[in-house]
Amino acid sequence: MSQDPTPFFLLSDAPVPAALQAWVGSRHSLSLPALPADPAVQEWMRVAELGHCWLVDGRDAHAWRSCVAALRSAGWLDGLPWALWLPEPGLRDSQASMAWEQGAVEVFDAAQGEALANSVHALLQRLRSPHGQAAQLRRDRAEQKALRASLDNLPAPIFIKNAAGVYTEANQSFVDFLGLSREQIIGKTVYDVAPPELAAVYADADQRLLASGARQIYDTQVRWADGGLREVTFYKAVFHGMDGAPAGQAGAIFDITERKRMERRLRTLAETDSLTGILNRRSFIEQAERRMRDALAAQEPVTVMLFDLDHFKQINDLQGHAAGDAVLCHISSVVGQLLRAEDMLARMGGDEFAIMLHGALDGQAVAERLPAVVAATPMLQAGQPVACTISLGALIIHPGQHSLDSLLHQADLALYEAKNQGRNRSVVRDYRLLSPG
């Protein structure tokens, strides 16, 4: 091929039209999959310069639009404009407007006859002018490439969607984050790139954002490239068209998985007893206050219990504090297995534990049963059973009768009554029969 090719590369399944032979140096089918391997394409792209242009056969609207989309996706429109060739009369009305919308620099029509040559010359002058459309296009493309390179170097996933929710742009971090190719993202919606349940969350957020016409920040989850779920924060903003209406949105994703994991870890440390893993005193007090308010609103009785280990000091003194710690863990495990998921079990300090549960019958049954179950479940240490027993005091009340402090005090009195009666037993007091006043 000549080092100075004629300016047009025709993409058509038909022979080069006689009217364009003077300007068409090479031709390839509209079918694009084999296009990059075509030596003619490679050579033309290598030497293409200001004033060269793709020429796309506009006979079949679907075919030429797919062709232009593929050119754009492959980056072959970066600095190289394209024009539409209508080889048959009567096509202009149906095809020209679509071509302009798709960014065509010109629409040539076989019906132009002898005027076609003038149209071609006029386009080439515009394309070759250093101040013309093609030069500006190249400058714009260069700026776009620089912007893309900048965005691709940012670690945060960034995306752009139009008003219909279709992805029109994404940086490399976004592509890597999802583990999809750019072709699997651009031109698709959230329902194509995310699980249905998450896609519904994103789509709802998009609708609310576009309706507000402003900005949006929210936390959710995203399926990561490895198939796992990551916790993220979305930062999104609407951009507007020339008519002032929302034209789409631009957004960034920040991975907060590790931060959330640390927050949960710190919350767990703050709310649980480090030895037994159950609630600590502070957390029990906070949650019990809420439970009492809920019970009062529902007019349901609550049962509160306090218990401690019988002769725990002897275990520490004779067998050591490690054995004592093991007994505390054993007791919390045995008791926890008898409670429901919604019941509260806490270590209040030392060998003292507290329980709160809703209901009177359930509460009385648990309180009466616990000492016998603990006594029947000795801890094994070095293969030898270590007997453990507890003394327990329980109160059943209407929530309006007592504050939590008063309730715990009364339960403590019942606990000491159980100890005075010989330990390894429970004392249950039903205060519902007493007047709230």
Stockholm file with secondary structure:
# STOCKHOLM 1.0

chainA/1-437         MSQDPTPFFLLSDAPVPAALQAWVGSRHSLSLPALPADPAVQEWMRVAELGHCWLVDGRDAHAWRSCVAALRSAGWLDGLPWALWLPEPGLRDSQASMAWEQGAVEVFDAAQGEALANSVHALLQRLRSPHGQAAQLRRDRAEQKALRASLDNLPAPIFIKNAAGVYTEANQSFVDFLGLSREQIIGKTVYDVAPPELAAVYADADQRLLASGARQIYDTQVRWADGGLREVTFYKAVFHGMDGAPAGQAGAIFDITERKRMERRLRTLAETDSLTGILNRRSFIEQAERRMRDALAAQEPVTVMLFDLDHFKQINDLQGHAAGDAVLCHISSVVGQLLRAEDMLARMGGDEFAIMLHGALDGQAVAERLPAVVAATPMLQAGQPVACTISLGALIIHPGQHSLDSLLHQADLALYEAKNQGRNRSVVRDYRLLSPG
#=GR chainA/1-437 SS CCSSCCSEEEECSSCCCGGGTTTEEEEECSCCTTGGGCHHHHHHHHHCCTTCEEEEECSSHHHHHHHHHHHHHTTTTSSCCEEEEECSTTCHHHHHHHHHHTTCSCEEEGGGTTHHHHHHHHHHHHHHCTTSHHHHHHHHHHHHHHHHHHHHTSSSCEEEEETTSCEEEECHHHHHHHTCCGGGTTTCCHHHHSCHHHHHHHHHHHHHHHHHTSEEEEEEEEECTTSCEEEEEEEEEEEECTTSSEEEEEEEEEECHHHHHHHHHHHHHHHBCTTTSSBCHHHHHHHHHHHHHHHHHHTCCEEEEEEEETTHHHHHHHHCHHHHHHHHHHHHHHHHHHSCTTSEEEEEETTEEEEEEECSHHHHHHHHHHHHHHHTSCEEETTEEECCCEEEEEEEECGGGCCHHHHHHHHHHHHHHHHHTTSSSEEEEEGGGSCCC
#=GC SS_cons         CCSSCCSEEEECSSCCCGGGTTTEEEEECSCCTTGGGCHHHHHHHHHCCTTCEEEEECSSHHHHHHHHHHHHHTTTTSSCCEEEEECSTTCHHHHHHHHHHTTCSCEEEGGGTTHHHHHHHHHHHHHHCTTSHHHHHHHHHHHHHHHHHHHHTSSSCEEEEETTSCEEEECHHHHHHHTCCGGGTTTCCHHHHSCHHHHHHHHHHHHHHHHHTSEEEEEEEEECTTSCEEEEEEEEEEEECTTSSEEEEEEEEEECHHHHHHHHHHHHHHHBCTTTSSBCHHHHHHHHHHHHHHHHHHTCCEEEEEEEETTHHHHHHHHCHHHHHHHHHHHHHHHHHHSCTTSEEEEEETTEEEEEEECSHHHHHHHHHHHHHHHTSCEEETTEEECCCEEEEEEEECGGGCCHHHHHHHHHHHHHHHHHTTSSSEEEEEGGGSCCC
//
